[in-house]
Amino acid sequence: MASSAPDVTLVGVCDAELDPDRHRSSYLTNKVGGQPDWLPGISPLCPRCARCGAPLSHVVQVYCPLEASPYHRSLHLFACPGPACSRGPQGWRVLRSQGLENQGQQRAPSRPAPAQEAPLAATDWCDTADDWGLEEEGWGGGVVKKQVRRRRRM
């Protein structure tokens, strides 16, 4: 009997460390590790582990604005470096921050301003805030590759 092959999804690959003299990181940068780059107007945060109380390490920063939204949006994933804590959900934390386009123009170049019908409040996450395109493109918007094995006839 043939076993089914696992689906393979390529999400991304870590690259070499960037030279800070040539490449300046900002809240528009997607990166693994290092210090988080907060949106303008956001006070730097130092989240702590809910299990042991230790400061959490910054794992990844993802700039993920929504289409047709006037907001910049970033996600920051933090984890407790303690092995006992990082195995469970209490040792992990995701922080999401957002700011209006015009707030970010002081620090970094902005995306083109989207057309907008009605003003949005700072607490409005938009109707599609949780739409990551899972149905259309595969998890995370990446290309989903499937391996297919053919059964041998006997």
Contacts in CASP RR format, 6 or more apart in sequence:
PFRMAT RR
TARGET T0000
AUTHOR 0000-0000-0000
METHOD contacts of the structure
MODEL  1
MASSAPDVTLVGVCDAELDPDRHRSSYLTNKVGGQPDWLPGISPLCPRCA
RCGAPLSHVVQVYCPLEASPYHRSLHLFACPGPACSRGPQGWRVLRSQGL
ENQGQQRAPSRPAPAQEAPLAATDWCDTADDWGLEEEGWGGGVVKKQVRR
RRRM
2 149 0 8 1.000
2 151 0 8 1.000
2 152 0 8 1.000
3 149 0 8 1.000
4 149 0 8 1.000
5 146 0 8 1.000
5 147 0 8 1.000
5 148 0 8 1.000
5 149 0 8 1.000
6 147 0 8 1.000
7 144 0 8 1.000
7 145 0 8 1.000
7 146 0 8 1.000
7 147 0 8 1.000
8 145 0 8 1.000
8 146 0 8 1.000
8 147 0 8 1.000
9 138 0 8 1.000
9 139 0 8 1.000
9 142 0 8 1.000
9 144 0 8 1.000
9 145 0 8 1.000
10 142 0 8 1.000
10 143 0 8 1.000
10 145 0 8 1.000
11 139 0 8 1.000
11 140 0 8 1.000
11 142 0 8 1.000
14 32 0 8 1.000
18 25 0 8 1.000
25 31 0 8 1.000
25 37 0 8 1.000
26 37 0 8 1.000
26 107 0 8 1.000
26 108 0 8 1.000
27 37 0 8 1.000
27 38 0 8 1.000
27 39 0 8 1.000
27 40 0 8 1.000
27 61 0 8 1.000
27 63 0 8 1.000
27 72 0 8 1.000
27 74 0 8 1.000
27 104 0 8 1.000
27 107 0 8 1.000
27 108 0 8 1.000
28 63 0 8 1.000
28 72 0 8 1.000
28 108 0 8 1.000
28 109 0 8 1.000
29 37 0 8 1.000
29 61 0 8 1.000
29 63 0 8 1.000
30 60 0 8 1.000
30 61 0 8 1.000
30 62 0 8 1.000
30 63 0 8 1.000
31 60 0 8 1.000
31 61 0 8 1.000
32 59 0 8 1.000
32 60 0 8 1.000
33 57 0 8 1.000
33 58 0 8 1.000
33 59 0 8 1.000
33 60 0 8 1.000
33 61 0 8 1.000
34 58 0 8 1.000
35 58 0 8 1.000
36 44 0 8 1.000
36 45 0 8 1.000
36 58 0 8 1.000
36 61 0 8 1.000
36 76 0 8 1.000
37 61 0 8 1.000
37 74 0 8 1.000
38 44 0 8 1.000
38 45 0 8 1.000
38 74 0 8 1.000
38 97 0 8 1.000
39 72 0 8 1.000
39 74 0 8 1.000
39 97 0 8 1.000
39 98 0 8 1.000
39 99 0 8 1.000
39 103 0 8 1.000
39 104 0 8 1.000
40 99 0 8 1.000
40 103 0 8 1.000
40 104 0 8 1.000
40 106 0 8 1.000
40 107 0 8 1.000
41 99 0 8 1.000
41 103 0 8 1.000
42 97 0 8 1.000
45 95 0 8 1.000
46 55 0 8 1.000
46 56 0 8 1.000
47 55 0 8 1.000
47 56 0 8 1.000
47 78 0 8 1.000
47 93 0 8 1.000
47 95 0 8 1.000
48 54 0 8 1.000
48 55 0 8 1.000
48 56 0 8 1.000
49 55 0 8 1.000
49 56 0 8 1.000
49 80 0 8 1.000
49 82 0 8 1.000
49 85 0 8 1.000
49 90 0 8 1.000
49 91 0 8 1.000
50 90 0 8 1.000
50 91 0 8 1.000
50 93 0 8 1.000
51 80 0 8 1.000
51 84 0 8 1.000
51 85 0 8 1.000
51 88 0 8 1.000
51 90 0 8 1.000
51 91 0 8 1.000
52 80 0 8 1.000
52 82 0 8 1.000
52 84 0 8 1.000
52 85 0 8 1.000
54 80 0 8 1.000
54 81 0 8 1.000
54 82 0 8 1.000
54 85 0 8 1.000
56 78 0 8 1.000
56 79 0 8 1.000
56 80 0 8 1.000
56 91 0 8 1.000
56 93 0 8 1.000
57 78 0 8 1.000
57 79 0 8 1.000
57 80 0 8 1.000
57 81 0 8 1.000
58 76 0 8 1.000
58 77 0 8 1.000
58 78 0 8 1.000
59 77 0 8 1.000
59 78 0 8 1.000
59 79 0 8 1.000
60 76 0 8 1.000
60 77 0 8 1.000
61 74 0 8 1.000
61 75 0 8 1.000
61 76 0 8 1.000
61 77 0 8 1.000
62 74 0 8 1.000
62 75 0 8 1.000
62 76 0 8 1.000
62 77 0 8 1.000
63 72 0 8 1.000
63 73 0 8 1.000
63 74 0 8 1.000
64 73 0 8 1.000
64 74 0 8 1.000
64 75 0 8 1.000
65 71 0 8 1.000
65 72 0 8 1.000
65 73 0 8 1.000
65 111 0 8 1.000
66 73 0 8 1.000
66 126 0 8 1.000
66 128 0 8 1.000
66 129 0 8 1.000
66 131 0 8 1.000
67 114 0 8 1.000
67 128 0 8 1.000
68 114 0 8 1.000
68 115 0 8 1.000
68 116 0 8 1.000
69 114 0 8 1.000
69 120 0 8 1.000
69 126 0 8 1.000
70 100 0 8 1.000
70 101 0 8 1.000
70 113 0 8 1.000
70 114 0 8 1.000
70 116 0 8 1.000
70 120 0 8 1.000
71 98 0 8 1.000
71 99 0 8 1.000
71 100 0 8 1.000
71 101 0 8 1.000
71 120 0 8 1.000
71 126 0 8 1.000
72 98 0 8 1.000
72 99 0 8 1.000
72 100 0 8 1.000
72 101 0 8 1.000
72 103 0 8 1.000
72 104 0 8 1.000
72 111 0 8 1.000
73 96 0 8 1.000
73 97 0 8 1.000
73 98 0 8 1.000
73 99 0 8 1.000
74 96 0 8 1.000
74 97 0 8 1.000
74 98 0 8 1.000
75 94 0 8 1.000
75 95 0 8 1.000
75 96 0 8 1.000
76 94 0 8 1.000
76 95 0 8 1.000
76 96 0 8 1.000
76 97 0 8 1.000
77 92 0 8 1.000
77 93 0 8 1.000
77 94 0 8 1.000
78 92 0 8 1.000
78 93 0 8 1.000
78 94 0 8 1.000
78 95 0 8 1.000
79 86 0 8 1.000
79 91 0 8 1.000
79 92 0 8 1.000
79 93 0 8 1.000
80 86 0 8 1.000
80 91 0 8 1.000
80 92 0 8 1.000
85 91 0 8 1.000
86 92 0 8 1.000
98 122 0 8 1.000
98 125 0 8 1.000
99 122 0 8 1.000
100 122 0 8 1.000
101 110 0 8 1.000
101 111 0 8 1.000
101 113 0 8 1.000
102 110 0 8 1.000
104 110 0 8 1.000
120 126 0 8 1.000
132 139 0 8 1.000
132 140 0 8 1.000
132 141 0 8 1.000
133 140 0 8 1.000
133 141 0 8 1.000
134 140 0 8 1.000
134 141 0 8 1.000
137 143 0 8 1.000
137 144 0 8 1.000
138 144 0 8 1.000
END
